[in-house]
Amino acid sequence: QLQLVESGGGLVQPGGSLRLSCLASGITLGYYPIGWFRQAPGKEREGVSCISSSDGSTDYADSVKGRFTISRDSAKNTVYLQMNSLKPEDTAVYYCAADRRQFRQCVLAKGRYDYWGQGTQVTVSS
């Protein structure tokens, strides 16, 4: 049974940091493109970052470039999203997702992803 479980969300002050984790069971994360998405109240779900399974290349939304870093630990079957210099506009539920097609470049398009976690809330507020 394939399952993605996010953790690491919480309340942080502007300028602070959080590290989100996406733990997979039922698949080997390294074989599949993995994306992080977020959805704020009243807004569409948007792509934040992704990591390819073909060559480990990464991509970021313009709004988070230079502040967020995606990485993968194959031994722990986990993908991380390190978020620094957080802003109130980063407040959202964050989801990780897996593209079921193996060994591909990732793209930041939610329609490309087949498996989703339940999400973790990130709130940036003073």
Contacts in CASP RR format, 6 or more apart in sequence:
PFRMAT RR
TARGET T0000
AUTHOR 0000-0000-0000
METHOD contacts of the structure
MODEL  1
QLQLVESGGGLVQPGGSLRLSCLASGITLGYYPIGWFRQAPGKEREGVSC
ISSSDGSTDYADSVKGRFTISRDSAKNTVYLQMNSLKPEDTAVYYCAADR
RQFRQCVLAKGRYDYWGQGTQVTVSS
1 25 0 8 1.000
1 26 0 8 1.000
2 24 0 8 1.000
2 25 0 8 1.000
2 26 0 8 1.000
2 27 0 8 1.000
2 98 0 8 1.000
2 115 0 8 1.000
3 24 0 8 1.000
3 25 0 8 1.000
3 26 0 8 1.000
3 117 0 8 1.000
4 22 0 8 1.000
4 23 0 8 1.000
4 24 0 8 1.000
4 96 0 8 1.000
4 97 0 8 1.000
4 98 0 8 1.000
4 115 0 8 1.000
4 116 0 8 1.000
4 117 0 8 1.000
5 22 0 8 1.000
5 23 0 8 1.000
5 24 0 8 1.000
5 25 0 8 1.000
5 117 0 8 1.000
5 118 0 8 1.000
6 20 0 8 1.000
6 21 0 8 1.000
6 22 0 8 1.000
6 94 0 8 1.000
6 95 0 8 1.000
6 96 0 8 1.000
6 117 0 8 1.000
6 118 0 8 1.000
6 119 0 8 1.000
6 120 0 8 1.000
7 20 0 8 1.000
7 21 0 8 1.000
7 23 0 8 1.000
7 120 0 8 1.000
8 18 0 8 1.000
8 19 0 8 1.000
8 20 0 8 1.000
8 21 0 8 1.000
8 120 0 8 1.000
9 18 0 8 1.000
9 20 0 8 1.000
9 94 0 8 1.000
9 120 0 8 1.000
9 121 0 8 1.000
9 122 0 8 1.000
10 18 0 8 1.000
10 120 0 8 1.000
10 121 0 8 1.000
10 122 0 8 1.000
10 123 0 8 1.000
11 123 0 8 1.000
11 125 0 8 1.000
12 18 0 8 1.000
12 86 0 8 1.000
12 122 0 8 1.000
12 123 0 8 1.000
12 124 0 8 1.000
13 124 0 8 1.000
13 125 0 8 1.000
13 126 0 8 1.000
14 86 0 8 1.000
14 87 0 8 1.000
14 88 0 8 1.000
14 124 0 8 1.000
14 125 0 8 1.000
14 126 0 8 1.000
15 84 0 8 1.000
15 85 0 8 1.000
15 86 0 8 1.000
15 87 0 8 1.000
15 124 0 8 1.000
16 84 0 8 1.000
16 85 0 8 1.000
16 86 0 8 1.000
16 124 0 8 1.000
17 82 0 8 1.000
17 83 0 8 1.000
17 84 0 8 1.000
17 85 0 8 1.000
17 86 0 8 1.000
18 83 0 8 1.000
18 86 0 8 1.000
18 122 0 8 1.000
19 80 0 8 1.000
19 81 0 8 1.000
19 82 0 8 1.000
19 83 0 8 1.000
20 36 0 8 1.000
20 80 0 8 1.000
20 81 0 8 1.000
20 83 0 8 1.000
20 94 0 8 1.000
20 96 0 8 1.000
20 120 0 8 1.000
20 122 0 8 1.000
21 78 0 8 1.000
21 79 0 8 1.000
21 80 0 8 1.000
22 29 0 8 1.000
22 34 0 8 1.000
22 36 0 8 1.000
22 78 0 8 1.000
22 79 0 8 1.000
22 80 0 8 1.000
22 81 0 8 1.000
22 96 0 8 1.000
22 117 0 8 1.000
23 76 0 8 1.000
23 77 0 8 1.000
23 78 0 8 1.000
24 77 0 8 1.000
24 78 0 8 1.000
24 79 0 8 1.000
24 98 0 8 1.000
25 77 0 8 1.000
27 98 0 8 1.000
27 115 0 8 1.000
28 74 0 8 1.000
28 77 0 8 1.000
29 72 0 8 1.000
29 74 0 8 1.000
29 77 0 8 1.000
29 78 0 8 1.000
29 79 0 8 1.000
29 98 0 8 1.000
30 53 0 8 1.000
30 72 0 8 1.000
30 74 0 8 1.000
31 53 0 8 1.000
31 102 0 8 1.000
31 103 0 8 1.000
32 53 0 8 1.000
32 98 0 8 1.000
32 99 0 8 1.000
32 100 0 8 1.000
32 101 0 8 1.000
32 102 0 8 1.000
32 104 0 8 1.000
33 50 0 8 1.000
33 51 0 8 1.000
33 52 0 8 1.000
33 53 0 8 1.000
33 98 0 8 1.000
33 99 0 8 1.000
33 101 0 8 1.000
33 104 0 8 1.000
33 105 0 8 1.000
33 106 0 8 1.000
33 107 0 8 1.000
33 112 0 8 1.000
33 113 0 8 1.000
34 50 0 8 1.000
34 51 0 8 1.000
34 53 0 8 1.000
34 70 0 8 1.000
34 72 0 8 1.000
34 79 0 8 1.000
34 96 0 8 1.000
34 97 0 8 1.000
34 98 0 8 1.000
34 99 0 8 1.000
34 106 0 8 1.000
35 47 0 8 1.000
35 48 0 8 1.000
35 49 0 8 1.000
35 50 0 8 1.000
35 51 0 8 1.000
35 70 0 8 1.000
35 79 0 8 1.000
35 96 0 8 1.000
35 97 0 8 1.000
35 98 0 8 1.000
35 99 0 8 1.000
35 106 0 8 1.000
35 108 0 8 1.000
35 113 0 8 1.000
36 47 0 8 1.000
36 48 0 8 1.000
36 49 0 8 1.000
36 50 0 8 1.000
36 70 0 8 1.000
36 79 0 8 1.000
36 81 0 8 1.000
36 94 0 8 1.000
36 95 0 8 1.000
36 96 0 8 1.000
36 97 0 8 1.000
37 45 0 8 1.000
37 46 0 8 1.000
37 47 0 8 1.000
37 48 0 8 1.000
37 94 0 8 1.000
37 95 0 8 1.000
37 96 0 8 1.000
37 97 0 8 1.000
37 110 0 8 1.000
37 113 0 8 1.000
38 45 0 8 1.000
38 46 0 8 1.000
38 47 0 8 1.000
38 48 0 8 1.000
38 90 0 8 1.000
38 92 0 8 1.000
38 93 0 8 1.000
38 94 0 8 1.000
38 95 0 8 1.000
38 122 0 8 1.000
39 45 0 8 1.000
39 46 0 8 1.000
39 92 0 8 1.000
39 93 0 8 1.000
39 95 0 8 1.000
40 91 0 8 1.000
40 92 0 8 1.000
40 93 0 8 1.000
43 92 0 8 1.000
45 95 0 8 1.000
45 110 0 8 1.000
46 61 0 8 1.000
46 110 0 8 1.000
47 61 0 8 1.000
47 108 0 8 1.000
47 109 0 8 1.000
47 110 0 8 1.000
48 60 0 8 1.000
48 61 0 8 1.000
48 64 0 8 1.000
48 68 0 8 1.000
48 81 0 8 1.000
48 94 0 8 1.000
48 108 0 8 1.000
49 58 0 8 1.000
49 59 0 8 1.000
49 60 0 8 1.000
49 61 0 8 1.000
49 64 0 8 1.000
49 68 0 8 1.000
49 69 0 8 1.000
49 70 0 8 1.000
49 81 0 8 1.000
49 108 0 8 1.000
50 58 0 8 1.000
50 59 0 8 1.000
50 70 0 8 1.000
50 106 0 8 1.000
50 107 0 8 1.000
50 108 0 8 1.000
51 57 0 8 1.000
51 58 0 8 1.000
51 70 0 8 1.000
51 71 0 8 1.000
51 72 0 8 1.000
51 79 0 8 1.000
51 106 0 8 1.000
52 58 0 8 1.000
52 104 0 8 1.000
52 105 0 8 1.000
52 106 0 8 1.000
53 102 0 8 1.000
53 103 0 8 1.000
53 104 0 8 1.000
53 106 0 8 1.000
54 103 0 8 1.000
54 104 0 8 1.000
54 105 0 8 1.000
55 105 0 8 1.000
56 72 0 8 1.000
57 105 0 8 1.000
57 106 0 8 1.000
58 70 0 8 1.000
58 106 0 8 1.000
59 106 0 8 1.000
59 107 0 8 1.000
59 108 0 8 1.000
60 66 0 8 1.000
60 68 0 8 1.000
60 70 0 8 1.000
61 108 0 8 1.000
63 89 0 8 1.000
64 83 0 8 1.000
64 90 0 8 1.000
67 83 0 8 1.000
67 84 0 8 1.000
67 85 0 8 1.000
67 86 0 8 1.000
68 81 0 8 1.000
68 82 0 8 1.000
68 83 0 8 1.000
68 84 0 8 1.000
69 81 0 8 1.000
69 82 0 8 1.000
69 84 0 8 1.000
70 79 0 8 1.000
70 80 0 8 1.000
70 81 0 8 1.000
70 82 0 8 1.000
71 79 0 8 1.000
71 80 0 8 1.000
71 82 0 8 1.000
72 78 0 8 1.000
72 79 0 8 1.000
72 80 0 8 1.000
73 79 0 8 1.000
73 80 0 8 1.000
79 96 0 8 1.000
81 94 0 8 1.000
81 96 0 8 1.000
83 90 0 8 1.000
83 122 0 8 1.000
86 122 0 8 1.000
86 124 0 8 1.000
87 124 0 8 1.000
88 124 0 8 1.000
88 125 0 8 1.000
89 124 0 8 1.000
90 122 0 8 1.000
90 124 0 8 1.000
91 122 0 8 1.000
91 123 0 8 1.000
91 124 0 8 1.000
91 125 0 8 1.000
92 121 0 8 1.000
92 122 0 8 1.000
93 119 0 8 1.000
93 120 0 8 1.000
93 121 0 8 1.000
93 122 0 8 1.000
94 119 0 8 1.000
94 120 0 8 1.000
94 121 0 8 1.000
94 122 0 8 1.000
95 116 0 8 1.000
95 117 0 8 1.000
95 118 0 8 1.000
95 119 0 8 1.000
96 116 0 8 1.000
96 117 0 8 1.000
96 119 0 8 1.000
97 110 0 8 1.000
97 113 0 8 1.000
97 114 0 8 1.000
97 115 0 8 1.000
97 116 0 8 1.000
97 117 0 8 1.000
98 113 0 8 1.000
98 114 0 8 1.000
98 115 0 8 1.000
99 106 0 8 1.000
99 112 0 8 1.000
99 113 0 8 1.000
99 114 0 8 1.000
100 114 0 8 1.000
100 115 0 8 1.000
END
